[in-house]
Amino acid sequence: MMMLAEERLPDVQASAFRPRVTVFPSSIRGRLTLLVGFLAMLLLIPTGLVAGAVAHRSIMNTIWLDARHEAGLVAAAYRSGHPGGPPIRSDVPGIDLVQVVAPGHHVIAASPAARGLAPMTTVWPGPRAPEEDVSSCSGHGVGCVRVAALRVGPSADSPVVYAGRRAPLEASTGLIDSIFTAQIALLVALAVAATWKVTGRTLRPVESIRGELATMNVNDLSGRVPQPSGDDEIARLARTINGTLSRLEGAKAKMERALNRQRQFAADASHELRTPLAGLRANLEEAQLHPDDTDLGELLRHTLKNVDRLQAIISDLLLLESICAGHGRPRERADLSAIVRSEVTRHARRLDMRLTLPSEVHVEGVREHISRVVANLLDNAERHARRSVSVEVRYDTTHAELLVDDDGGGIAPADRERVFERFTRLDTARSRDRGGTGLGLAIARDIVLAHDGSIEVGASPEGGARFLVRLPLAGGSGPPAERDDGDPGPDAWTFRAGP
């Protein structure tokens, strides 16, 4: 038994790994066509068989009716005494075999087709059942016949009329069967062809969608699949696929922006941190080489200055990264006029500051970030102004506007977009020696854009540069109510540096 089991094991394994062969179509189109063809045959073949049987029955009934009609006409002629023969003339088309048979089965009259023939049947109707239908194949020289036997009268010596015709040959009934068979085959073929055509046309958009998706790759998700008209399942599928592609494209764009921010952060950090780090290293190496000639206080002053610059650059870069990444704080209602007034008075200013501020101008945003925008613009204006800086807050329908003007040298039109780039310094006046990290305007621009606002630079009426910031007003905000004298009442005052 063990030997037998061991010998059969390879066959079992071979059968387990033998590929399965199936004749069932793999495509949806082929499956639907095969299913419809099977259902059509399942319905049409029994229907055809029933219809053929009904047709055969109808032919037989027609023969019997014609034979009875002819037998009745001949019997009526005999009862009236006008037999019209011999020979008997048939008045019903197709009924050519007519005999009048007397008792004793003696033919007394016949139609031309039945002349010289023995009685077509031995059936003899009685007085109570004067009419009978007979199928006979009794070998009287005409083959099988369908005969109607009708008694002429009720008397015992009444003759009987036989009227009929030869039975339909198998060829004629076979023709009927062939017609029905051809009809069934034609209907099945039409059903299969129509299903193949309709499913092909219905699934054609699916093939187009598949082909379009096959050409897409992760590097380019801008393509979209063809979207058929209507609201069927395929149209909804195409809309869903296009929506998914849009979301994937958006996610890819966000990922690329995040990667670009990381690259920008690394590039900015490596670019701007190199100089203060080099200064730190140079000072420390100089002190190490010449410890006796080193002024410790001066060394510490220069070192702390470079450390402060490093700290400022890192803080600004981290702030830029958090703003670009959208990791800001929740927004709240903030008074722009109060923020400007607070930033002007927070630090001692080198130049005069002229302010024009309405009483309340509310915007929606992060107060600390808006304060940073104001502070950066004030620092920039003061760094490049000659004598004074002018600041104004005003309304513009749906936005609040902040204008910062200086009387410095201004910014050339070709450079008015570059100033918002990171670490951009246009001339020696914008050098590291004048303070700042080179990120102030970049931070201001990113904060304003994150608050759905805009910032631009132009020429100031005072001769220098004008920075214009527009921020959406908070819900429910509008121009301040007018005073009793009709003046809306902005606060205009001058903040002067020094005691």
Summary of the structure (lengths in Angstrom):
residues: 499
radius of gyration: 55.4
end to end distance: 116.0
largest distance: 169.4
contacts: 1393
relative contact order: 0.06
helix: 51%
strand: 17%
